[in-house]
Amino acid sequence: MSQKDYNNIEDFLIDDTFQKYCSGENTSCKQYWEQYIVNHPEQLETIQHAKRLYQVLVGNKPAVNERLEHMKARLKEETNELSIFSWHLSHLFRIAAALVLFGLAYFWYTQFYSKRIEPLDQFVAAQIFQTKKGEKKTFDLPDGTTITLNSDSKLELDKDFNDHARHVYLTGEGFFEVKKDKEKPFVVYANDFDISVLGTTFNVKSYPNDGTSEAFLVEGLIEMRSKGINENSMIIKPNQKIILYKNQFIEAKKDPAVKKEALKSSVKEIKIQDFSVDEPAVSSKEIAWKDNRLEIMDQDFESLRHTLERWYDVDIEIKNRNLEDYRFTATFSKENINQVLNALQKVEPFNYEIYGRKITIY
């Protein structure tokens, strides 16, 4: 049977080349399956599930085939009589191991993950933590979790929070230090994705008016499920950042006449960034706001406008649409809005006027 005829997770798991691809032990297998995914995007979701379930069960242990070969060698040393059955034995072991892998992984997935992220229509807010524009606050939740909210953000706790599960809804940006509790999964619902964890530290940014939503993992392990027309599920590892580009903002840039608020919120593109553990200065930029540092990283004027509005509690109007494509990279700490705009002027020329909280850029 050709790989293109594989219909379910089990088909991939019993393929020894796929196992080597998952374990990373064979460069040729890795290249083959990466190209296979490019050629067969319709099977991407099934392959992602199969790869994740393989890694969950095997973890850091040697690949299944490697362990089977080791077992076969030991059996062959013990008695020559078994050599007659070595070929049959290897295949039996491989099939049995794959089936066990599939069975246990499927059980783990259905009993553990599938029950962790429940439909949002069951969420009823009972307690709200909130920040205004220009302020940041840290809150302790009833379960011992600590959440720091960036400006103009809101965290809502489900009415049954910490009874049997820990469900919260985030609008804006928050840094989570989740208290470990294996019996009560912690689920963060956001506009564009949901995140499920047991105990970990991560940052989530999901403002309704921003063109992207992001999640950055500091330590632990989290599962993210994107929302929209094409839902995706993925496991995020430490020092990884997931960026979701929203469909409505991409389409609005193509056609300015399209009203952004009228477009359905859906994910158009997902990007994964890996930060090296040897580059703390890079990864720290993702959570610099906690230390009152405004990190601007290759932002266009349109997205920067929303950032400055939240950071300084101002309203910014851009009258010259050509300025929206200006891009900026800078770091600010104690500067006021006037100093920030003056500094940005030196990168790309523009003019502005300030009337109280109202700023006009032209």
SULSUL-V314568 format. One record per pair of residues at least 6 apart in sequence whose C-alpha atoms are under 8 Angstrom apart, sorted by the first residue. I is the first residue (numbers start at 0). J is the second residue. D is the distance in Angstrom with one decimal. If there is no record, write none. Layout:
# SULSUL-V314568
((I J D) (I J D))
This chain:
# SULSUL-V314568
((2 11 7.9) (3 39 7.6) (5 11 6.8) (7 45 6.7) (8 45 6.1) (8 46 7.0) (8 48 7.1) (8 49 5.1) (8 101 7.8) (9 49 7.6) (9 97 7.8) (9 98 7.5) (9 101 6.2) (11 17 6.3) (11 46 7.3) (11 49 6.8) (12 18 6.5) (12 49 6.5) (12 53 7.4) (12 97 6.1) (12 100 7.9) (12 101 7.0) (13 93 7.5) (13 94 6.4) (13 97 5.2) (13 98 7.5) (15 64 7.0) (16 28 5.6) (17 28 7.0) (17 32 7.2) (18 53 7.8) (18 62 7.0) (18 63 7.2) (18 64 7.8) (19 25 5.7) (19 28 6.3) (19 29 7.4) (19 62 6.8) (19 64 8.0) (20 26 7.8) (20 28 5.2) (20 29 4.6) (20 32 6.9) (21 29 7.8) (21 50 5.8) (21 53 7.1) (21 54 7.1) (22 54 7.6) (22 61 7.7) (22 62 5.9) (23 29 6.5) (24 62 7.7) (36 42 7.2) (36 43 6.1) (44 231 7.2) (44 232 8.0) (47 233 7.5) (51 234 7.5) (52 101 7.7) (52 104 5.4) (52 105 7.4) (52 108 7.6) (53 100 7.0) (53 101 7.8) (53 104 7.2) (55 104 7.3) (56 100 6.8) (56 103 7.6) (56 104 6.3) (57 63 7.8) (63 93 7.7) (63 96 7.3) (64 93 7.0) (67 89 7.0) (67 92 6.8) (67 93 7.0) (68 89 7.5) (71 85 7.1) (71 88 7.8) (71 89 6.9) (74 81 7.0) (75 81 6.1) (75 82 5.9) (75 85 7.7) (115 184 6.4) (115 186 7.2) (115 195 6.8) (116 186 6.5) (116 193 7.4) (116 194 7.9) (116 195 6.7) (119 188 7.6) (122 157 5.8) (122 158 7.7) (122 166 7.8) (123 156 8.0) (123 157 5.3) (123 158 5.7) (124 155 5.6) (124 156 5.4) (124 157 4.7) (124 158 5.6) (125 155 7.2) (125 156 5.9) (125 157 5.7) (125 158 4.5) (126 155 5.8) (126 156 5.1) (126 157 7.2) (126 158 7.4) (127 153 7.0) (127 154 5.7) (127 155 4.5) (127 156 6.3) (128 138 7.6) (128 153 5.8) (128 154 5.1) (128 155 6.4) (129 148 7.5) (129 151 7.5) (129 152 5.8) (129 153 4.3) (129 154 6.3) (130 136 6.7) (130 148 6.8) (130 149 7.1) (130 150 5.6) (130 151 5.2) (130 152 5.4) (130 153 6.5) (131 150 5.6) (131 151 4.6) (131 152 7.0) (132 150 4.8) (132 151 4.6) (132 308 7.5) (132 309 4.8) (132 310 6.3) (132 311 6.9) (132 312 4.8) (133 150 5.4) (133 151 7.4) (133 309 5.9) (133 310 4.7) (133 311 5.0) (133 312 5.0) (134 149 7.0) (134 150 4.9) (134 151 7.5) (134 310 7.6) (135 147 7.2) (135 148 5.6) (135 149 4.8) (135 150 5.2) (135 289 7.9) (136 147 5.6) (136 148 5.5) (136 149 7.1) (137 145 7.1) (137 146 5.7) (137 147 4.1) (137 148 6.3) (138 145 5.8) (138 146 5.3) (138 147 6.2) (139 145 4.7) (139 146 6.5) (140 146 7.5) (141 161 7.4) (142 161 6.2) (142 178 6.8) (143 177 7.6) (143 178 5.6) (144 175 7.4) (144 176 5.8) (144 177 4.6) (144 178 4.8) (145 175 6.1) (145 176 5.2) (145 177 6.5) (145 178 7.9) (146 173 6.4) (146 174 5.6) (146 175 4.8) (146 176 6.4) (147 173 5.5) (147 174 5.1) (147 175 6.7) (147 289 7.6) (148 171 8.0) (148 172 6.0) (148 173 4.5) (148 174 6.6) (149 171 7.2) (149 172 5.4) (149 173 5.9) (149 288 7.3) (149 289 7.5) (150 171 7.8) (150 172 7.7) (150 309 5.9) (150 310 6.4) (151 171 6.5) (151 309 6.1) (152 169 7.5) (152 170 5.6) (152 171 4.3) (152 172 6.0) (152 173 7.6) (153 169 5.9) (153 170 5.2) (153 171 6.4) (154 167 6.7) (154 168 5.7) (154 169 4.7) (154 170 6.5) (155 167 5.5) (155 168 5.0) (155 169 6.6) (156 166 6.4) (156 167 4.6) (156 168 6.6) (157 165 7.5) (157 166 5.6) (157 167 5.8) (157 168 7.9) (159 165 7.7) (160 166 6.0) (160 167 7.8) (161 183 7.0) (162 183 8.0) (163 182 7.6) (163 183 5.8) (164 182 7.7) (164 183 4.4) (164 184 5.5) (164 185 6.6) (165 183 6.1) (165 184 6.0) (165 185 4.6) (165 186 6.2) (166 185 5.9) (166 186 4.9) (166 187 6.2) (166 188 7.5) (167 185 7.9) (167 186 6.3) (167 187 5.1) (167 188 6.1) (168 187 5.7) (168 188 4.6) (168 189 5.9) (169 187 6.7) (169 188 6.1) (169 189 5.2) (169 190 7.9) (169 205 7.5) (170 189 6.4) (170 190 7.3) (170 205 6.1) (170 206 6.0) (170 207 7.5) (171 204 5.8) (171 205 4.9) (171 206 4.4) (171 207 7.5) (172 202 7.4) (172 203 5.5) (172 204 4.1) (172 205 6.0) (172 206 7.0) (173 202 5.8) (173 203 5.4) (173 204 6.6) (174 200 7.5) (174 201 5.9) (174 202 4.4) (174 203 6.4) (174 286 7.7) (175 199 7.7) (175 200 5.5) (175 201 5.4) (175 202 6.1) (175 203 8.0) (176 198 7.7) (176 199 6.0) (176 200 4.5) (176 201 6.9) (177 185 7.6) (177 197 7.4) (177 198 4.9) (177 199 5.3) (177 200 6.2) (178 197 7.7) (178 198 5.4) (178 199 7.4) (179 197 5.6) (179 198 4.0) (179 199 7.4) (180 197 6.0) (180 198 6.7) (181 197 5.9) (183 197 7.3) (184 195 6.9) (184 196 6.0) (184 197 5.0) (185 195 5.8) (185 196 5.2) (185 197 5.8) (185 198 7.7) (186 193 7.0) (186 194 5.6) (186 195 4.4) (186 196 6.4) (187 193 5.6) (187 194 5.0) (187 195 6.4) (188 194 6.5) (189 205 6.5) (190 205 6.6) (190 207 7.1) (190 226 8.0) (191 205 7.3) (191 212 7.0) (191 225 6.0) (191 226 5.3) (191 227 7.3) (191 243 7.9) (191 264 7.3) (191 265 7.0) (191 266 7.1) (192 223 6.6) (192 224 5.4) (192 225 4.1) (192 226 5.3) (193 223 5.7) (193 224 5.2) (193 225 6.5) (193 226 7.8) (194 221 6.6) (194 222 5.6) (194 223 4.6) (194 224 6.5) (195 221 5.8) (195 222 5.3) (195 223 6.6) (196 220 6.8) (196 221 5.0) (196 222 6.8) (198 219 6.9) (199 217 7.9) (199 218 5.8) (199 219 4.6) (199 220 6.6) (199 221 7.7) (200 216 6.5) (200 217 5.4) (200 218 5.3) (200 219 6.6) (201 214 7.2) (201 215 5.7) (201 216 4.3) (201 217 5.2) (201 218 7.0) (202 214 5.6) (202 215 5.1) (202 216 6.4) (202 217 7.8) (202 285 7.9) (202 286 7.0) (203 212 7.9) (203 213 5.9) (203 214 4.5) (203 215 6.6) (204 212 5.6) (204 213 5.0) (204 214 6.2) (205 211 7.5) (205 212 4.7) (205 213 6.5) (206 212 7.0) (208 305 7.6) (209 302 6.5) (209 305 7.2) (210 244 6.2) (210 245 5.6) (210 248 5.5) (210 249 7.8) (210 302 7.1) (211 242 6.5) (211 243 5.4) (211 244 4.6) (211 245 5.7) (212 242 5.9) (212 243 5.2) (212 244 6.8) (212 245 7.7) (213 240 7.0) (213 241 5.5) (213 242 4.6) (213 243 6.3) (214 240 5.7) (214 241 5.3) (214 242 6.9) (215 238 7.0) (215 239 5.9) (215 240 4.3) (215 241 6.5) (215 285 7.1) (216 235 7.0) (216 236 6.6) (216 237 5.0) (216 238 5.7) (216 239 5.8) (216 240 6.6) (217 237 5.2) (217 238 5.7) (217 239 7.9) (218 236 7.6) (218 237 4.9) (218 238 7.5) (219 236 7.1) (219 237 6.4) (220 234 7.2) (220 235 6.1) (220 236 5.5) (220 237 6.9) (221 234 5.9) (221 235 5.5) (221 236 7.2) (222 232 7.1) (222 233 5.7) (222 234 4.5) (222 235 6.2) (223 232 5.7) (223 233 5.5) (223 234 6.4) (223 235 7.2) (224 230 6.8) (224 231 5.6) (224 232 4.4) (224 233 6.6) (225 231 5.2) (225 232 6.5) (225 266 7.2) (226 265 6.4) (226 266 6.7) (227 264 6.6) (227 265 4.0) (227 266 5.7) (228 265 6.1) (228 266 7.3) (229 265 7.9) (229 266 7.2) (235 241 7.9) (238 273 6.0) (238 274 5.1) (238 275 6.8) (238 276 6.9) (238 282 6.9) (239 271 6.9) (239 272 5.7) (239 273 4.6) (239 274 6.1) (240 271 5.7) (240 272 5.0) (240 273 6.5) (240 274 7.9) (241 269 7.1) (241 270 5.8) (241 271 4.7) (241 272 6.4) (242 269 5.7) (242 270 5.1) (242 271 6.4) (242 272 8.0) (243 266 6.3) (243 267 7.5) (243 268 5.9) (243 269 4.7) (243 270 6.5) (244 266 6.0) (244 267 5.7) (244 268 5.2) (244 269 6.3) (245 264 6.7) (245 265 5.9) (245 266 4.8) (245 267 5.5) (245 268 7.2) (246 263 8.0) (246 264 6.7) (246 265 5.4) (246 266 5.4) (246 267 4.5) (246 268 7.7) (247 259 6.0) (247 262 5.6) (247 263 6.7) (247 264 6.3) (247 265 7.2) (248 259 6.7) (249 267 7.9) (250 257 7.7) (251 257 5.6) (251 258 7.1) (251 259 6.2) (274 281 7.2) (274 282 6.2) (284 294 6.3) (287 293 6.7) (287 294 6.7) (288 294 7.4) (291 332 6.2) (292 330 6.9) (292 331 5.8) (292 332 4.6) (292 333 8.0) (293 330 5.7) (293 331 5.0) (293 332 6.1) (294 328 7.7) (294 329 6.2) (294 330 4.7) (294 331 6.6) (295 303 7.8) (295 327 6.7) (295 328 4.9) (295 329 5.0) (295 330 6.1) (296 327 6.7) (296 328 4.6) (296 329 6.7) (297 326 5.6) (297 327 5.0) (297 328 4.9) (298 326 5.2) (298 327 5.3) (298 328 6.8) (299 323 6.2) (299 324 5.4) (299 325 5.3) (299 326 4.2) (299 327 6.4) (300 322 6.6) (300 323 4.6) (300 324 6.1) (300 325 5.6) (300 326 6.3) (300 327 7.6) (301 323 5.0) (301 324 7.4) (304 315 6.5) (307 313 7.4) (307 336 7.9) (308 314 5.7) (308 315 6.6) (311 335 7.8) (311 336 6.6) (312 356 7.3) (313 356 4.7) (313 357 6.1) (313 358 7.2) (314 356 6.1) (314 357 5.0) (314 358 6.1) (315 357 6.2) (315 358 4.7) (315 359 5.9) (315 360 7.3) (316 357 7.9) (316 358 6.2) (316 359 4.9) (316 360 6.1) (317 323 7.7) (317 359 6.1) (317 360 4.8) (317 361 6.1) (318 359 7.1) (318 360 6.1) (318 361 5.1) (319 360 7.4) (319 361 5.0) (322 349 7.8) (322 361 7.7) (325 347 6.9) (327 343 7.3) (327 346 7.3) (331 339 7.4) (344 350 7.7) (349 360 7.2) (349 361 6.3) (350 360 5.8) (350 361 5.4) (351 358 6.9) (351 359 5.5) (351 360 4.3) (351 361 6.0) (352 358 5.7) (352 359 5.3) (352 360 6.7) (353 359 6.6))
